[in-house]
Structure formats: C-alpha cells, structure tokens
C-alpha cells in the first residue's frame, strides 16, 4: 500500500543522505521514524527556502 511505499522512500532517502557528502547538499543531522511519524533533520541553510530558489 501507500504507507509501505512512503516508508521505503523515507528509508532510501535516509540511506542516501547518510552516505553522500557534497558542498551543495545539506547535511543530515538526524531523523525520526517512529509510529506514523517520519522526520528528517538537516542543517540550517540561510537565504530562503529551496522552493524560493527553484522558482
């Protein structure tokens, strides 16, 4: 189902962020994956949001 797909995508994202380091990517600080809550904590990047830079 959809929930399982989202869990797999989250796990893949965490694995990627853990194994990749590049000056153009924000650093992974940590994550939470408990019950129905999945959160990625990344370093603070000033000067607006990613959406603002992409638009």
mmCIF file of the N, C-alpha and C atoms, coordinates in Angstrom:
data_MODEL
# 
_entry.id   MODEL 
# 
loop_
_atom_site.group_PDB 
_atom_site.id 
_atom_site.type_symbol 
_atom_site.label_atom_id 
_atom_site.label_alt_id 
_atom_site.label_comp_id 
_atom_site.label_asym_id 
_atom_site.label_entity_id 
_atom_site.label_seq_id 
_atom_site.pdbx_PDB_ins_code 
_atom_site.Cartn_x 
_atom_site.Cartn_y 
_atom_site.Cartn_z 
_atom_site.occupancy 
_atom_site.B_iso_or_equiv 
_atom_site.pdbx_formal_charge 
_atom_site.auth_seq_id 
_atom_site.auth_comp_id 
_atom_site.auth_asym_id 
_atom_site.auth_atom_id 
_atom_site.pdbx_PDB_model_num 
ATOM 1   N N  . UNK A 1 1  ? 0.801  -1.190 0.000  1.00 0.00 ? 1  UNK A N  1 
ATOM 2   C CA . UNK A 1 1  ? 0.000  0.000  0.000  1.00 0.00 ? 1  UNK A CA 1 
ATOM 3   C C  . UNK A 1 1  ? 0.849  1.261  0.000  1.00 0.00 ? 1  UNK A C  1 
ATOM 4   N N  . UNK A 1 2  ? 0.192  2.369  0.070  1.00 0.00 ? 2  UNK A N  1 
ATOM 5   C CA . UNK A 1 2  ? 0.848  3.672  0.008  1.00 0.00 ? 2  UNK A CA 1 
ATOM 6   C C  . UNK A 1 2  ? 1.772  3.907  1.199  1.00 0.00 ? 2  UNK A C  1 
ATOM 7   N N  . UNK A 1 3  ? 1.351  3.531  2.399  1.00 0.00 ? 3  UNK A N  1 
ATOM 8   C CA . UNK A 1 3  ? 2.165  3.762  3.594  1.00 0.00 ? 3  UNK A CA 1 
ATOM 9   C C  . UNK A 1 3  ? 3.496  3.020  3.495  1.00 0.00 ? 3  UNK A C  1 
ATOM 10  N N  . UNK A 1 4  ? 3.447  1.778  3.033  1.00 0.00 ? 4  UNK A N  1 
ATOM 11  C CA . UNK A 1 4  ? 4.667  0.994  2.890  1.00 0.00 ? 4  UNK A CA 1 
ATOM 12  C C  . UNK A 1 4  ? 5.595  1.624  1.856  1.00 0.00 ? 4  UNK A C  1 
ATOM 13  N N  . UNK A 1 5  ? 5.026  2.154  0.782  1.00 0.00 ? 5  UNK A N  1 
ATOM 14  C CA . UNK A 1 5  ? 5.817  2.826  -0.253 1.00 0.00 ? 5  UNK A CA 1 
ATOM 15  C C  . UNK A 1 5  ? 6.503  4.055  0.323  1.00 0.00 ? 5  UNK A C  1 
ATOM 16  N N  . UNK A 1 6  ? 5.774  4.848  1.107  1.00 0.00 ? 6  UNK A N  1 
ATOM 17  C CA . UNK A 1 6  ? 6.351  6.044  1.729  1.00 0.00 ? 6  UNK A CA 1 
ATOM 18  C C  . UNK A 1 6  ? 7.454  5.675  2.714  1.00 0.00 ? 6  UNK A C  1 
ATOM 19  N N  . UNK A 1 7  ? 7.255  4.611  3.467  1.00 0.00 ? 7  UNK A N  1 
ATOM 20  C CA . UNK A 1 7  ? 8.285  4.163  4.410  1.00 0.00 ? 7  UNK A CA 1 
ATOM 21  C C  . UNK A 1 7  ? 9.556  3.762  3.669  1.00 0.00 ? 7  UNK A C  1 
ATOM 22  N N  . UNK A 1 8  ? 9.413  3.063  2.554  1.00 0.00 ? 8  UNK A N  1 
ATOM 23  C CA . UNK A 1 8  ? 10.565 2.642  1.756  1.00 0.00 ? 8  UNK A CA 1 
ATOM 24  C C  . UNK A 1 8  ? 11.288 3.855  1.183  1.00 0.00 ? 8  UNK A C  1 
ATOM 25  N N  . UNK A 1 9  ? 10.529 4.840  0.674  1.00 0.00 ? 9  UNK A N  1 
ATOM 26  C CA . UNK A 1 9  ? 11.129 6.063  0.135  1.00 0.00 ? 9  UNK A CA 1 
ATOM 27  C C  . UNK A 1 9  ? 11.884 6.822  1.221  1.00 0.00 ? 9  UNK A C  1 
ATOM 28  N N  . UNK A 1 10 ? 11.306 6.892  2.419  1.00 0.00 ? 10 UNK A N  1 
ATOM 29  C CA . UNK A 1 10 ? 11.960 7.571  3.538  1.00 0.00 ? 10 UNK A CA 1 
ATOM 30  C C  . UNK A 1 10 ? 13.272 6.867  3.882  1.00 0.00 ? 10 UNK A C  1 
ATOM 31  N N  . UNK A 1 11 ? 13.237 5.552  3.976  1.00 0.00 ? 11 UNK A N  1 
ATOM 32  C CA . UNK A 1 11 ? 14.445 4.788  4.297  1.00 0.00 ? 11 UNK A CA 1 
ATOM 33  C C  . UNK A 1 11 ? 15.523 4.985  3.244  1.00 0.00 ? 11 UNK A C  1 
ATOM 34  N N  . UNK A 1 12 ? 15.124 5.010  1.981  1.00 0.00 ? 12 UNK A N  1 
ATOM 35  C CA . UNK A 1 12 ? 16.074 5.230  0.890  1.00 0.00 ? 12 UNK A CA 1 
ATOM 36  C C  . UNK A 1 12 ? 16.686 6.618  0.980  1.00 0.00 ? 12 UNK A C  1 
ATOM 37  N N  . UNK A 1 13 ? 15.873 7.620  1.295  1.00 0.00 ? 13 UNK A N  1 
ATOM 38  C CA . UNK A 1 13 ? 16.359 9.000  1.437  1.00 0.00 ? 13 UNK A CA 1 
ATOM 39  C C  . UNK A 1 13 ? 17.372 9.099  2.577  1.00 0.00 ? 13 UNK A C  1 
ATOM 40  N N  . UNK A 1 14 ? 17.073 8.480  3.702  1.00 0.00 ? 14 UNK A N  1 
ATOM 41  C CA . UNK A 1 14 ? 17.986 8.494  4.850  1.00 0.00 ? 14 UNK A CA 1 
ATOM 42  C C  . UNK A 1 14 ? 19.298 7.805  4.486  1.00 0.00 ? 14 UNK A C  1 
ATOM 43  N N  . UNK A 1 15 ? 19.215 6.668  3.830  1.00 0.00 ? 15 UNK A N  1 
ATOM 44  C CA . UNK A 1 15 ? 20.428 5.947  3.434  1.00 0.00 ? 15 UNK A CA 1 
ATOM 45  C C  . UNK A 1 15 ? 21.281 6.798  2.491  1.00 0.00 ? 15 UNK A C  1 
ATOM 46  N N  . UNK A 1 16 ? 20.644 7.456  1.544  1.00 0.00 ? 16 UNK A N  1 
ATOM 47  C CA . UNK A 1 16 ? 21.364 8.309  0.597  1.00 0.00 ? 16 UNK A CA 1 
ATOM 48  C C  . UNK A 1 16 ? 22.032 9.469  1.313  1.00 0.00 ? 16 UNK A C  1 
ATOM 49  N N  . UNK A 1 17 ? 21.276 10.172 2.166  1.00 0.00 ? 17 UNK A N  1 
ATOM 50  C CA . UNK A 1 17 ? 21.828 11.322 2.881  1.00 0.00 ? 17 UNK A CA 1 
ATOM 51  C C  . UNK A 1 17 ? 22.954 10.923 3.833  1.00 0.00 ? 17 UNK A C  1 
ATOM 52  N N  . UNK A 1 18 ? 22.894 9.722  4.349  1.00 0.00 ? 18 UNK A N  1 
ATOM 53  C CA . UNK A 1 18 ? 23.928 9.231  5.252  1.00 0.00 ? 18 UNK A CA 1 
ATOM 54  C C  . UNK A 1 18 ? 25.233 8.949  4.507  1.00 0.00 ? 18 UNK A C  1 
ATOM 55  N N  . UNK A 1 19 ? 25.119 8.500  3.269  1.00 0.00 ? 19 UNK A N  1 
ATOM 56  C CA . UNK A 1 19 ? 26.294 8.054  2.516  1.00 0.00 ? 19 UNK A CA 1 
ATOM 57  C C  . UNK A 1 19 ? 26.859 9.079  1.544  1.00 0.00 ? 19 UNK A C  1 
ATOM 58  N N  . UNK A 1 20 ? 26.180 10.207 1.365  1.00 0.00 ? 20 UNK A N  1 
ATOM 59  C CA . UNK A 1 20 ? 26.629 11.201 0.389  1.00 0.00 ? 20 UNK A CA 1 
ATOM 60  C C  . UNK A 1 20 ? 27.012 12.488 1.105  1.00 0.00 ? 20 UNK A C  1 
ATOM 61  N N  . UNK A 1 21 ? 28.157 13.032 0.756  1.00 0.00 ? 21 UNK A N  1 
ATOM 62  C CA . UNK A 1 21 ? 28.566 14.323 1.304  1.00 0.00 ? 21 UNK A CA 1 
ATOM 63  C C  . UNK A 1 21 ? 29.052 15.190 0.153  1.00 0.00 ? 21 UNK A C  1 
ATOM 64  N N  . UNK A 1 22 ? 28.433 16.350 0.015  1.00 0.00 ? 22 UNK A N  1 
ATOM 65  C CA . UNK A 1 22 ? 28.793 17.275 -1.065 1.00 0.00 ? 22 UNK A CA 1 
ATOM 66  C C  . UNK A 1 22 ? 28.488 18.687 -0.588 1.00 0.00 ? 22 UNK A C  1 
ATOM 67  N N  . UNK A 1 23 ? 29.288 19.650 -0.995 1.00 0.00 ? 23 UNK A N  1 
ATOM 68  C CA . UNK A 1 23 ? 29.102 21.029 -0.527 1.00 0.00 ? 23 UNK A CA 1 
ATOM 69  C C  . UNK A 1 23 ? 27.781 21.639 -0.978 1.00 0.00 ? 23 UNK A C  1 
ATOM 70  N N  . UNK A 1 24 ? 27.153 21.062 -2.001 1.00 0.00 ? 24 UNK A N  1 
ATOM 71  C CA . UNK A 1 24 ? 25.879 21.584 -2.495 1.00 0.00 ? 24 UNK A CA 1 
ATOM 72  C C  . UNK A 1 24 ? 24.671 20.912 -1.848 1.00 0.00 ? 24 UNK A C  1 
ATOM 73  N N  . UNK A 1 25 ? 24.898 19.949 -0.982 1.00 0.00 ? 25 UNK A N  1 
ATOM 74  C CA . UNK A 1 25 ? 23.805 19.253 -0.303 1.00 0.00 ? 25 UNK A CA 1 
ATOM 75  C C  . UNK A 1 25 ? 23.809 19.590 1.181  1.00 0.00 ? 25 UNK A C  1 
ATOM 76  N N  . UNK A 1 26 ? 22.618 19.751 1.752  1.00 0.00 ? 26 UNK A N  1 
ATOM 77  C CA . UNK A 1 26 ? 22.543 19.986 3.193  1.00 0.00 ? 26 UNK A CA 1 
ATOM 78  C C  . UNK A 1 26 ? 22.945 18.712 3.921  1.00 0.00 ? 26 UNK A C  1 
ATOM 79  N N  . UNK A 1 27 ? 23.526 18.882 5.091  1.00 0.00 ? 27 UNK A N  1 
ATOM 80  C CA . UNK A 1 27 ? 23.978 17.739 5.878  1.00 0.00 ? 27 UNK A CA 1 
ATOM 81  C C  . UNK A 1 27 ? 22.828 17.195 6.715  1.00 0.00 ? 27 UNK A C  1 
ATOM 82  N N  . UNK A 1 28 ? 22.776 15.893 6.815  1.00 0.00 ? 28 UNK A N  1 
ATOM 83  C CA . UNK A 1 28 ? 21.803 15.222 7.656  1.00 0.00 ? 28 UNK A CA 1 
ATOM 84  C C  . UNK A 1 28 ? 22.270 15.317 9.102  1.00 0.00 ? 28 UNK A C  1 
ATOM 85  N N  . UNK A 1 29 ? 21.411 15.847 9.972  1.00 0.00 ? 29 UNK A N  1 
ATOM 86  C CA . UNK A 1 29 ? 21.716 15.920 11.401 1.00 0.00 ? 29 UNK A CA 1 
ATOM 87  C C  . UNK A 1 29 ? 21.160 14.683 12.099 1.00 0.00 ? 29 UNK A C  1 
ATOM 88  N N  . UNK A 1 30 ? 19.958 14.296 11.722 1.00 0.00 ? 30 UNK A N  1 
ATOM 89  C CA . UNK A 1 30 ? 19.326 13.128 12.320 1.00 0.00 ? 30 UNK A CA 1 
ATOM 90  C C  . UNK A 1 30 ? 17.972 12.878 11.701 1.00 0.00 ? 30 UNK A C  1 
ATOM 91  N N  . UNK A 1 31 ? 17.292 11.874 12.217 1.00 0.00 ? 31 UNK A N  1 
ATOM 92  C CA . UNK A 1 31 ? 15.957 11.570 11.716 1.00 0.00 ? 31 UNK A CA 1 
ATOM 93  C C  . UNK A 1 31 ? 15.154 10.838 12.775 1.00 0.00 ? 31 UNK A C  1 
ATOM 94  N N  . UNK A 1 32 ? 13.833 10.872 12.616 1.00 0.00 ? 32 UNK A N  1 
ATOM 95  C CA . UNK A 1 32 ? 12.905 10.151 13.476 1.00 0.00 ? 32 UNK A CA 1 
ATOM 96  C C  . UNK A 1 32 ? 12.024 9.319  12.564 1.00 0.00 ? 32 UNK A C  1 
ATOM 97  N N  . UNK A 1 33 ? 11.856 8.053  12.889 1.00 0.00 ? 33 UNK A N  1 
ATOM 98  C CA . UNK A 1 33 ? 10.966 7.179  12.129 1.00 0.00 ? 33 UNK A CA 1 
ATOM 99  C C  . UNK A 1 33 ? 10.265 6.263  13.117 1.00 0.00 ? 33 UNK A C  1 
ATOM 100 N N  . UNK A 1 34 ? 9.248  6.810  13.785 1.00 0.00 ? 34 UNK A N  1 
ATOM 101 C CA . UNK A 1 34 ? 8.518  6.078  14.815 1.00 0.00 ? 34 UNK A CA 1 
ATOM 102 C C  . UNK A 1 34 ? 7.031  6.174  14.555 1.00 0.00 ? 34 UNK A C  1 
ATOM 103 N N  . UNK A 1 35 ? 6.338  5.071  14.785 1.00 0.00 ? 35 UNK A N  1 
ATOM 104 C CA . UNK A 1 35 ? 4.894  5.005  14.581 1.00 0.00 ? 35 UNK A CA 1 
ATOM 105 C C  . UNK A 1 35 ? 4.556  5.538  13.192 1.00 0.00 ? 35 UNK A C  1 
ATOM 106 N N  . UNK A 1 36 ? 3.735  6.565  13.101 1.00 0.00 ? 36 UNK A N  1 
ATOM 107 C CA . UNK A 1 36 ? 3.350  7.149  11.811 1.00 0.00 ? 36 UNK A CA 1 
ATOM 108 C C  . UNK A 1 36 ? 4.033  8.482  11.581 1.00 0.00 ? 36 UNK A C  1 
ATOM 109 N N  . UNK A 1 37 ? 5.201  8.694  12.184 1.00 0.00 ? 37 UNK A N  1 
ATOM 110 C CA . UNK A 1 37 ? 5.894  9.974  12.071 1.00 0.00 ? 37 UNK A CA 1 
ATOM 111 C C  . UNK A 1 37 ? 7.306  9.767  11.535 1.00 0.00 ? 37 UNK A C  1 
ATOM 112 N N  . UNK A 1 38 ? 7.587  10.426 10.413 1.00 0.00 ? 38 UNK A N  1 
ATOM 113 C CA . UNK A 1 38 ? 8.915  10.368 9.803  1.00 0.00 ? 38 UNK A CA 1 
ATOM 114 C C  . UNK A 1 38 ? 9.411  11.789 9.602  1.00 0.00 ? 38 UNK A C  1 
ATOM 115 N N  . UNK A 1 39 ? 10.553 12.107 10.203 1.00 0.00 ? 39 UNK A N  1 
ATOM 116 C CA . UNK A 1 39 ? 11.087 13.468 10.158 1.00 0.00 ? 39 UNK A CA 1 
ATOM 117 C C  . UNK A 1 39 ? 12.570 13.406 9.811  1.00 0.00 ? 39 UNK A C  1 
ATOM 118 N N  . UNK A 1 40 ? 12.988 14.284 8.895  1.00 0.00 ? 40 UNK A N  1 
ATOM 119 C CA . UNK A 1 40 ? 14.402 14.439 8.576  1.00 0.00 ? 40 UNK A CA 1 
ATOM 120 C C  . UNK A 1 40 ? 14.855 15.770 9.161  1.00 0.00 ? 40 UNK A C  1 
ATOM 121 N N  . UNK A 1 41 ? 15.947 15.754 9.918  1.00 0.00 ? 41 UNK A N  1 
ATOM 122 C CA . UNK A 1 41 ? 16.515 16.972 10.489 1.00 0.00 ? 41 UNK A CA 1 
ATOM 123 C C  . UNK A 1 41 ? 17.812 17.264 9.740  1.00 0.00 ? 41 UNK A C  1 
ATOM 124 N N  . UNK A 1 42 ? 17.854 18.432 9.099  1.00 0.00 ? 42 UNK A N  1 
ATOM 125 C CA . UNK A 1 42 ? 19.044 18.798 8.326  1.00 0.00 ? 42 UNK A CA 1 
ATOM 126 C C  . UNK A 1 42 ? 19.629 20.093 8.864  1.00 0.00 ? 42 UNK A C  1 
ATOM 127 N N  . UNK A 1 43 ? 20.842 20.389 8.422  1.00 0.00 ? 43 UNK A N  1 
ATOM 128 C CA . UNK A 1 43 ? 21.484 21.626 8.844  1.00 0.00 ? 43 UNK A CA 1 
ATOM 129 C C  . UNK A 1 43 ? 20.676 22.827 8.352  1.00 0.00 ? 43 UNK A C  1 
ATOM 130 N N  . UNK A 1 44 ? 20.814 23.943 9.030  1.00 0.00 ? 44 UNK A N  1 
ATOM 131 C CA . UNK A 1 44 ? 20.164 25.188 8.634  1.00 0.00 ? 44 UNK A CA 1 
ATOM 132 C C  . UNK A 1 44 ? 20.922 25.797 7.460  1.00 0.00 ? 44 UNK A C  1 
ATOM 133 N N  . UNK A 1 45 ? 20.172 26.207 6.459  1.00 0.00 ? 45 UNK A N  1 
ATOM 134 C CA . UNK A 1 45 ? 20.764 26.878 5.301  1.00 0.00 ? 45 UNK A CA 1 
ATOM 135 C C  . UNK A 1 45 ? 20.079 28.234 5.158  1.00 0.00 ? 45 UNK A C  1 
ATOM 136 N N  . UNK A 1 46 ? 20.824 29.330 5.268  1.00 0.00 ? 46 UNK A N  1 
ATOM 137 C CA . UNK A 1 46 ? 20.231 30.674 5.201  1.00 0.00 ? 46 UNK A CA 1 
ATOM 138 C C  . UNK A 1 46 ? 19.824 31.063 3.777  1.00 0.00 ? 46 UNK A C  1 
ATOM 139 N N  . UNK A 1 47 ? 19.213 32.224 3.652  1.00 0.00 ? 47 UNK A N  1 
ATOM 140 C CA . UNK A 1 47 ? 18.862 32.838 2.361  1.00 0.00 ? 47 UNK A CA 1 
ATOM 141 C C  . UNK A 1 47 ? 17.646 32.240 1.680  1.00 0.00 ? 47 UNK A C  1 
ATOM 142 N N  . UNK A 1 48 ? 16.637 31.888 2.442  1.00 0.00 ? 48 UNK A N  1 
ATOM 143 C CA . UNK A 1 48 ? 15.380 31.450 1.847  1.00 0.00 ? 48 UNK A CA 1 
ATOM 144 C C  . UNK A 1 48 ? 15.242 29.940 1.768  1.00 0.00 ? 48 UNK A C  1 
ATOM 145 N N  . UNK A 1 49 ? 14.112 29.532 1.214  1.00 0.00 ? 49 UNK A N  1 
ATOM 146 C CA . UNK A 1 49 ? 13.803 28.110 1.115  1.00 0.00 ? 49 UNK A CA 1 
ATOM 147 C C  . UNK A 1 49 ? 14.265 27.555 -0.228 1.00 0.00 ? 49 UNK A C  1 
ATOM 148 N N  . UNK A 1 50 ? 14.317 26.252 -0.306 1.00 0.00 ? 50 UNK A N  1 
ATOM 149 C CA . UNK A 1 50 ? 14.654 25.596 -1.566 1.00 0.00 ? 50 UNK A CA 1 
ATOM 150 C C  . UNK A 1 50 ? 13.627 25.971 -2.627 1.00 0.00 ? 50 UNK A C  1 
ATOM 151 N N  . UNK A 1 51 ? 12.358 25.994 -2.252 1.00 0.00 ? 51 UNK A N  1 
ATOM 152 C CA . UNK A 1 51 ? 11.288 26.348 -3.198 1.00 0.00 ? 51 UNK A CA 1 
ATOM 153 C C  . UNK A 1 51 ? 11.531 27.738 -3.776 1.00 0.00 ? 51 UNK A C  1 
ATOM 154 N N  . UNK A 1 52 ? 11.907 28.694 -2.940 1.00 0.00 ? 52 UNK A N  1 
ATOM 155 C CA . UNK A 1 52 ? 12.162 30.062 -3.422 1.00 0.00 ? 52 UNK A CA 1 
ATOM 156 C C  . UNK A 1 52 ? 13.306 30.084 -4.434 1.00 0.00 ? 52 UNK A C  1 
ATOM 157 N N  . UNK A 1 53 ? 14.309 29.265 -4.232 1.00 0.00 ? 53 UNK A N  1 
ATOM 158 C CA . UNK A 1 53 ? 15.448 29.232 -5.149 1.00 0.00 ? 53 UNK A CA 1 
ATOM 159 C C  . UNK A 1 53 ? 15.108 28.512 -6.450 1.00 0.00 ? 53 UNK A C  1 
ATOM 160 N N  . UNK A 1 54 ? 14.183 27.558 -6.379 1.00 0.00 ? 54 UNK A N  1 
ATOM 161 C CA . UNK A 1 54 ? 13.797 26.814 -7.577 1.00 0.00 ? 54 UNK A CA 1 
ATOM 162 C C  . UNK A 1 54 ? 12.816 27.582 -8.453 1.00 0.00 ? 54 UNK A C  1 
ATOM 163 N N  . UNK A 1 55 ? 12.023 28.463 -7.839 1.00 0.00 ? 55 UNK A N  1 
ATOM 164 C CA . UNK A 1 55 ? 11.001 29.205 -8.615 1.00 0.00 ? 55 UNK A CA 1 
ATOM 165 C C  . UNK A 1 55 ? 11.559 30.296 -9.461 1.00 0.00 ? 55 UNK A C  1 
# 
